[in-house]
Amino acid sequence: MSTTKTPRWMKSVLAEAAQSEVQMPWARGARREAMIVRRAADEAASRAPQRPVLAAR
């Protein structure tokens, strides 16, 4: 089994990628959790029984 050196350009690319602060769409976090809670609240509100509107006499 031979060991190969990591090319110099690859080291710099990996170092730069590690420093990146860009948020990826698939990143999980507080923003995603808030969206899930909001959806659950919307669904619960839509399932709540509606009171019929009574005509005024």
Secondary structure, DSSP 8 states (H G I E B T S, - for coil): -------HHHHHHHHHHHH-----TT--SHHHHHHHHHHHHHHHHHHS---------
